[in-house]
Amino acid sequence: MSRCLSETDMQCISNLVREHSAIVVESKKEYLVLARLEPIVKEEGFTSIADLICYVRRTPFGPLHRRIVEAMTTNETSFFRDLTPFEALRDEVLPELIKKRKDRKSVNIWCGASSSGQEPYSIALVIRELFSELDSWTINFIATDISSEMLHRCSEGKYSQLEVNRGLPVQLLLKYFSKNGRCWYVKDQLRNMIEFKEMNLAGPWLPFPKLDIVFLRNVLIYFDRETKQRILTKIREHMSGDGYLFLGGTETTLMLDQAFARVPVGRTACYRLRPVLENSGHVIS
Ligand SMILES: C[S@@+](CC[C@H](N)C(=O)[O-])C[C@H]1O[C@@H](n2cnc3c(N)ncnc32)[C@H](O)[C@@H]1O
């Protein structure tokens, strides 16, 4: 199997991935393309990566093209990743929303780029374990990802020992998961809280209700500035005026979208919409 890609082959993959996911694959990431495409070459019986790319070039977008795009996504995640956003949910965000939404008795949550599900299940665990008053509320909880493989994993709620060892406290594991063979399965009481749906952040969006809590962590980093701005604008349109946006530790709205203010919350920060000056469409800075 050839070990390196020609410039045009690299460009072809980079264009394909960008067009269908907005993910930027820089030319220096050749090693990543090689590592991610090699399994597809083997499984699909191509003689080399160049052979696979030749097929990609010759044929219209189809399942194999999609598989390549999905292979180029990075799905790294874990239960209670970074911990502080979940502490913020527990200590400030949910208590505050419970007060504000007590008449309506509903909360709308979206976890974008949910990967294999550890992040939305961590949010669901905070709600179920610590806020029994929400048991009688309507929790509209949608989790989305571009990858059909990841969404299958989310809905299945099946995790290896290694995966549950990463960040999931043992008492929560024993209470909300059941073991079958070597794997752990999320129990229905948790699984049924979340609707998993496919959505490309760079494509048309689902018709969300007004969102009170948005988790969109560790995905903006893969996009260029314009795509980040477009996504933040859409979040803004879908968020409640008093909603909370959580981004990944290295991500920010600063210098991208003035409508958001960075607000400290516990040991972390979230992003909230600045109040709009009535009739002007301008935000107060
Ligand atoms: C590094 S994971 C982040 C998982 C989780 N949010 C976390 O912080 O642990 C990035 C996820 O973004 C998804 N993704 C990448 N591009 C996307 C796009 N254009 N639309 C939707 N999801 C995308 C990938 O499939 C992957 O599951």
The ligand as a Tripos MOL2 file, in Angstrom:
@<TRIPOS>MOLECULE
LIG
   27    29     1     0     0
SMALL
NO_CHARGES

@<TRIPOS>ATOM
      1 C1        -14.3740   15.7100   19.4120 C.3       1 LIG1
      2 S1        -16.0440   15.2050   19.2470 S.3       1 LIG1
      3 C2        -16.7910   16.1390   20.5460 C.3       1 LIG1
      4 C3        -17.7100   15.2880   21.3740 C.3       1 LIG1
      5 C4        -18.3190   15.9880   22.5880 C.3       1 LIG1
      6 N1        -19.0170   17.1860   22.2160 N.3       1 LIG1
      7 C5        -17.2650   16.2970   23.6120 C.2       1 LIG1
      8 O1        -16.8780   17.4560   23.7740 O.co2     1 LIG1
      9 O2        -16.7930   15.3650   24.2700 O.co2     1 LIG1
     10 C6        -16.5180   16.0810   17.7730 C.3       1 LIG1
     11 C7        -17.8250   15.5760   17.1750 C.3       1 LIG1
     12 O3        -18.2500   16.5410   16.2190 O.3       1 LIG1
     13 C8        -18.8960   15.8490   15.1690 C.3       1 LIG1
     14 N2        -18.9080   16.7260   13.9810 N.ar      1 LIG1
     15 C9        -17.8720   17.0890   13.1880 C.ar      1 LIG1
     16 N3        -18.2820   17.8650   12.1820 N.ar      1 LIG1
     17 C10       -19.6110   18.0250   12.3510 C.ar      1 LIG1
     18 C11       -20.6080   18.7250   11.6130 C.ar      1 LIG1
     19 N4        -20.3280   19.4140   10.5150 N.pl3     1 LIG1
     20 N5        -21.8730   18.6610   12.0470 N.ar      1 LIG1
     21 C12       -22.1890   17.9530   13.1570 C.ar      1 LIG1
     22 N6        -21.3010   17.2620   13.9010 N.ar      1 LIG1
     23 C13       -20.0150   17.2990   13.4900 C.ar      1 LIG1
     24 C14       -18.0630   14.6010   14.9830 C.3       1 LIG1
     25 O4        -18.7910   13.5800   14.3250 O.3       1 LIG1
     26 C15       -17.7030   14.2610   16.4340 C.3       1 LIG1
     27 O5        -18.5830   13.3030   16.9730 O.3       1 LIG1
@<TRIPOS>BOND
     1     1     2 1
     2     2     3 1
     3     2    10 1
     4     3     4 1
     5     4     5 1
     6     5     6 1
     7     5     7 1
     8     7     8 2
     9     7     9 1
    10    10    11 1
    11    11    12 1
    12    11    26 1
    13    12    13 1
    14    13    14 1
    15    13    24 1
    16    14    15 ar
    17    14    23 ar
    18    15    16 ar
    19    16    17 ar
    20    17    18 ar
    21    17    23 ar
    22    18    19 1
    23    18    20 ar
    24    20    21 ar
    25    21    22 ar
    26    22    23 ar
    27    24    25 1
    28    24    26 1
    29    26    27 1
@<TRIPOS>SUBSTRUCTURE
     1 LIG1         1 GROUP 0 **** ****
